[in-house]
Amino acid sequence: MRYPRVAIIGRPNVGKSTLFNRLCGKKLAIVEDRPGVTRDWREGRADLQGIPCDVIDTPGLDGFESKDLKEQINQRTAEIMANSDVLLFILDARDGILASDEDLAHQIRLSCKPVIILVNKSESKATEAVVDAQSLGLSDIVIPFSGLHGLGLEILFESLQKTFSQENIDLPREALEENTSEENSPLQIAIFGRPNAGKSTLINKLLGTDRLIVGDMPGVTRDAIRVDWSYEGRPLKLVDTAGVRRRSRVTDKLEQLSVREALQAVRFSQVCILVVDALSPIDKQDLLLAGKILEEGRALIIAVNKWDRSEKEDFEEIKYKVGKSLSQVKGVPIVPISALKRKNLDRLMKAVFEMEEHWNARIPTAELNRWLEETTARHPLPLVGSTRIRIKYATQIKSRPPTIALFVSKPKDLPDSYLRYLTTSLREDFNLPGIPIRLLVRKGKNPYAETSR
């Protein structure tokens, strides 16, 4: 049985995202005191006094930079209203009823959906604002509310339960426990890159639907939007992120919040697709973003978008620059694609699954120590004084990414150049191209004696 869908509707800057975060019990949406922060709708799970619901945060319907952007948002919001069970219509008590509120009320009336009106920010003007809200004739349920302070939540929960009952909306008998084990959870793939590289377009084309707002201007995406999907029967979660510019250029608070969310999405993903623009020469920022993904220990694929409109020499130059700048992680897949024309998207997804397999690799301890013996014989460890450093034992202590503990006689004297040699040999001998490999150097056989290097 599906969960009831509750959509939060209202003009910009009335507190929709604040309410969404409060109902979901966590900060999922960016909140900033200015209109037009939310562009793409997002969905979260809420538990309303024992009733699990899917709550949808929607953008406002005006105050955007372009007519095309506004039309996309209007269309998505209309679809959300049509597919929801209950609408929460938010008004701002401080502003009163504006023309845009009346326009929205007209659309809501046409949807024929049950409505609960929340008069937000009504700490001081509750009575007057409630009377104004009732004059819209949308609903008998008008609740003085404060999303910031949580005032009116109990009344909201009771009103939702009453509405579900009156509308004969089927409810789950109990909340389903979410399976959070790594084995059964969907593979999370973050789409990362500079602004206007085509990240949202890529996700739309993979999904086969216009789920995300797209535009020619940079900075359309602000929140990190997670979308459930499946490919060849495999459950996946695609994460669209805001474009990340050079740190020196990021001065606006809203952009700083968007970048922070994008970087957090990388940390919580397993595979990252870095989208670069084939028409814009790969620069230091692209390489810094690739390095950031590898520092976080994620599997990396580079998708060269708009490849069909570029010269072959441009693609070869990108491959050369990536190979030179990321020499510590040889074999990162570089896939030429055209998101707009859906070219090479199957090839891209094949690279995703191959990299995930490498990222999850486990090497048996016996094989690892045979490899260690042969590798150190080919290139002996250095001398410290009259004694040669010894690596007594190696074992893989975790995957995702592969992490190897080396128990060394004199760990502080083992040079970084020798660790790079071991990493390169591991990558080549065990077929682990393009993924970060971590070597932890420890004293003797006591894993607590030394920190990792």
C-alpha positions, 0 to 999 in steps of 0.5 A, a space after each residue: 500500500 502506498 503512503 498518502 501524498 501531502 503537497 505543500 502549496 504556496 507562493 514564494 517565501 511563505 515558509 513551505 520549505 520550513 514546514 517541509 523540514 519540520 514534518 520530515 524531522 530533518 533539514 532536507 530543503 534549503 531555507 533562506 529568507 528570500 523568494 524563489 529559493 526552491 526550484 525543483 519539488 522534493 519529496 520526504 517521508 514524514 510520520 504524522 503521529 503514527 501515520 506515515 505520509 509522503 510530503 512534497 515541497 513545491 516551489 512558488 509560482 512567481 518571482 523567477 528569472 525567465 518565462 521558460 523557468 516559470 512555465 516548467 515550475 507551473 507545469 510540475 506543480 499542477 502535476 503534483 496537485 493532481 497526484 496528491 491526496 491532500 493539499 496544505 495551502 500556506 499563507 503569510 499572516 504578515 502580508 495578508 492575501 495577495 493577488 498571487 495567493 488568489 491565483 493559487 487558490 483558483 488553481 487549487 479549487 480546480 484540482 478538487 483536492 481536499 485542502 487545509 489552509 495554514 496561516 503561517 507566521 501568525 504569532 501576532 496577527 492570527 485572528 485577522 489572518 484567519 478571517 482573511 483565509 476563510 474568505 477564500 472559500 477553499 476549506 473549513 479548516 484554517 489553522 493559525 500556524 508557525 512553521 519556525 516555532 512548530 505552533 499549530 502542529 498538533 492541530 495540523 496532525 488532527 486535521 490531516 487524520 480527519 481529512 484522510 478519514 472523510 476522504 476515505 484515503 487508504 492508510 497503511 496500518 503501520 509504518 514500514 521499516 526502511 531497510 537501511 542495510 548497504 546490501 539492500 539499499 539503492 546505489 546512490 549516484 551523485 551527478 556533480 560538476 560546474 554550473 550549466 554542464 548539463 547535470 539536470 538534463 542528464 538525469 531527465 534523459 536517464 529517467 525519460 521524463 522532465 523531473 527536474 527544472 532545466 534552463 540555459 542560465 547557470 544556477 538553476 539547481 539549488 537543492 540536492 534533489 534525490 530521485 528514485 530510479 531503476 536501471 535493468 532491475 537495479 534500484 538506484 537513487 540519482 542525486 542532482 546537485 548544484 553547480 560548484 564554482 571556484 570558491 573565490 567566486 562563491 560569495 552569496 549565502 544561498 550559493 554557499 548553502 547549495 555548494 555545501 549540499 552538493 558536497 554533502 551529496 558526494 560524501 553520502 553517495 557511492 558513485 559520482 558522475 562528474 559532468 564536464 562540458 566538451 565545449 568549455 575546455 576542462 579547467 582547474 575547477 573540473 580537476 579540483 572537483 574530481 580530486 574532491 570526489 576521490 578524497 572522499 573515497 567515492 568511485 568516479 566517472 567523468 561524463 564529457 557532455 555535448 560531445 556530439 557538438 565538439 571536435 575529436 581533438 577536444 575530447 582527446 585533450 580532456 583525456 590527456 589533462 585528466 590522465 596527467 592531473 589524476 595520475 595517482 588514480 589511473 584508469 578513471 573512465 571518461 565517457 563521451 555523452 550527449 545528454 540532450 540526444 541520449 547518446 552513450 547513456 547506456 555506456 555511461 551506466 555500464 561504467 557506473 556498475 563496473 566502477 561500483 564493482 571495483 569499489 566493492 572489491 575484496 581481496 583475500 588475505 592469502 592472495 594479498 600477502 602473496 602479492 606483497 611478497 612478490 611486489 617487495 621482492 621486485 622493488 625491495 623496501 628501503 634501508 633505515 641505517 643498517 636495517 631494512 624496513 619490513 612489511 610483516 603482514 597485509 590485510 584488507 580491513 574494509 571495502 568501499 573503497 578498498 582499504 588495506 592495513 600494512 603492518 610495518 616494522 618502522 612505519 614512520 620511516 616508510 616513504 610516501 614514494 614506496 606507498 605510491 608504488 604499492 598502490 600502483 601495483 595493487 591497482 594493476 595486479 588486482 584490476 582496480 582501475 580508477 578507484 581510490 585505494 587507501 593504505 593504512 600503515 601500522 606498527 607491528 600487528 597492533 592496529 591501535 599503535 599507529 594512526 593511518 598515513 
